[in-house]
Amino acid sequence: MTSYSRRHVFVLVVLLMTVPGALVHAQHTPTYTEPQRPQFHFSPAMNWMNDPNGLVYYDGEYHLFYQHNPYGIQWGHMSWGHAVSTDLVHWTHLPVAVPETDGIMAFSGSAVVDHNNTSGFGTVDNPPMVAIYTGHQAGHQAQHIAYSTDRGRTWTLYDDNPVLDIDRANFRDPNVLWYAPEEKWVMVVALPNDHKVQFYESSNLKEWSLMSTFGPAGATSGIWECPDLFQLPVDGNPNDTRWVLQVDLNPGSIAGGSGGQYFVGAFDGTTFTRTDAAEPDEANWVDYGKDFYAAIDWANLPDADGRHLWVGWMNNWQYAQDIPTYPWRSAQSIPRTLALRSTGDGVRLVQHPVRELHALRDIHNRIADRSIPEGTHLLGSEGITGRSMEIVAEFEVGTADEVGLKVRMGGTEETLVAYDVRAEEVFVDRSRSGADAFSAAFAGRHDGPLPLENGRVKLHLFVDWSSVEVFANEGHTVITDRIFPAPESQDVALYAEGGAARLVAMDVWNLRSIWRQR
Ligand code: FRU
């Protein structure tokens, strides 16, 4: 990988020195109309991206930093790419914020606004934005900081980095939050090979001391990465809160390869105590698809907003570097609202698409109260087709064994988003969804548990040029999957198997592009 990147850079440098303007001509110019380019998901104009990093809100802007290789379309030279948005929907690309420096890559981490200027990097009137990330070298990872006093536009690496070094080869992905009851910073950071996270505290973001360790717990069949810690009300009750500790697993996730699990419990400023499981190895899954990883929540959202929001990397380490897109690789999920809900299994995390996405709704079609006889029923004659759509559909399962939707259909291609009545599972089946020869681990069906509610199932879908995200029964079960259909595959159908079902109602919107709309 490294040699590929070095050779790539070398060829570019030689071209630049010999042919004026070669950089422009040597590479494909991004248009955001490339066949598999997400139209309403964030993707870098070109080159490689993985985890979201340093999600932070400040002064009217949502910042999205991300793991980025500025020099190539595969992983390498990890740096923090950067974009901002004022509405969580449209993104403006900014220059790399934290570059690889002196052979030390900038791995994943978080960002905070230091309102009290505890770090001394700014002033109380102009508080610094501080990024806390892992400095990675072969055989050594430690936590570093960088800061900005100009709304994230330019960044200075701290002179005395690293700020936390325990002499480990694998020690990464610091997630920092302000713990208001004790007016201190708390960091949760992963010991990937130990299946543990550690909690540190600091008064100034520069000196850190160990408070406690959590793990092993839940799923431990892969390494633990990218922890995220946040507090949420249960069923919207501000007097009944829990802490959620999300930890990513690679491989060994529910759908195979990399994915996220979470623990619900208590955090007293020092120790996280899990309260959601009878057995220590029980795991709760964030998403039942294959393409949602390394999610972290936005820091510093205005209190008046009251929401907790996150995005995850829409890819999977099993095939991340082989997905058929050019001249960029990877996308982030749509931003999602996080909440805790009491369920028959206990308190569980639910996710909803952010309401800001309504701004993209274009042509609208509605079907209500329609029977779905056994078979597949195309909806093109009713104007329902598309590459980029939002669908809200409620089904009564009736006598069917399986009922739902087929999207991105055309030729032999189809992606199924449906309910398996006997198994009580919602699923996405991308076995025939389009290009999949790039990895044997790609094609397949991904199921998530979903109890029927009065014989009904509600599916909320976001279909883009190369992805589908499903929020079932108000975010109870979420499935995120990339798909790579032909551009012409745009049909939508209702279908039922094993019996007849009924569509209670369905709203379909074609969605506008966030890149070319303005
Ligand atoms: C997760 C991850 C992180 C690491 C980063 C490197 O996808 O492996 O643990 O910081 O990617 O790019």
Residues whose N, C-alpha, C, O or C-beta is under 5 A from the ligand:
A	BS01	FRU	D51 Q67 M78 F107 S108 R172 D173 E225 C226 A294
